Amino acid sequence: MTRHPTAQAIAIAPSRRRTQRLLALTLALASFHCANSAALAGESAGTTPSDTAASTTRSRSSDAVHYHVVIDAPSELVDTLKNSVDLVRWQSYADMTEDLLDRLTRDAVDQAREAVSTEGYFTPAVDVDVDRKTDPITVTLRVKLGMPTRITDVAIDVTGPAVNDGGAGAAAVAQVTQNWGLPKGAVFQQSAWDRAKVRAIATLIASPYAAAKIVSSEARIDPATREATLHVAIDSGPAFRIGHLDITGLSRYSEALCATTARSNPGIRIPPRRSTSICGG
């Protein structure tokens, strides 16, 4: 299968580009306010503070651009677009300008594509239409999804003592594979990909292998064929065992009862969920 070299960045690193977009937008807003302040300072020379404030209010109200965004997209993705596209998020900004609106409109196409890619749609058709004849301006964001990307191969590699312990560890490893949250044929979704990895580690941690961790993970997306291949490498780490148990501060229960309840025979393997306080004093 042909692998798309940039697909992983599209699928698993949206937050970095979102930060870059916000920085660019912040700089644009800062430039606008600096220019606006300088102009107002020149216009208000020799006036009183109240005159300056009134002039500022009039200037902003007369120059501000007002617009409303209509999202034409499948209903299940409307909230995703609302939360991801700056054009939508900034539509109530009181000091909007023509230049800033143009910038937001240009950025909206890439932002919408990125947003729907996290839901498995890597080849959407996106366009933005601006109708300046209406008041406020009507901006329509149209998104046609196309076909989703589906998972064609999953590789889960677990290394460490759990693989061959013949007991709880081996059973947990088998459970990780059997209960993997993104099987072949499923539509790739970023949130499901994240949940599947968390669940895999939680399964091992619930066994005696409390130090299990993901060593590496990769989702490779081929937009041309709409295929995704997943690979996760997990290190089980060592099994945890109970050593000598010191019991102090008892008032309601006997030491023997607590020791039995805690299954404290030296050397026994114990899941972390049983390693918390049991007797309670």
Secondary structure, DSSP 8 states (H G I E B T S, - for coil): ----TTHHHHHH-HHHHHHHHHHHHHHHHHHHHHHHHHHHHHHTTT--HHHHHHHHHHHHHHH---EEEEEES-HHHHHHHHHH-HHHHTTT-TT--HHHHHHHHHHHHHHHHHHHHTTT--S-EEEEEEETTSSSEEEEEEEE--S--EEEEEEEEEESGGGGSSSHHHHHHHHHHHT-SS-TTSB--HHHHHHHHHHHHHHHHTTT-TT-EEEEEEEEEETTTTEEEEEEEEE-----B---------SSS-HHHHHHHTT--TT-B--GGGSS--S--
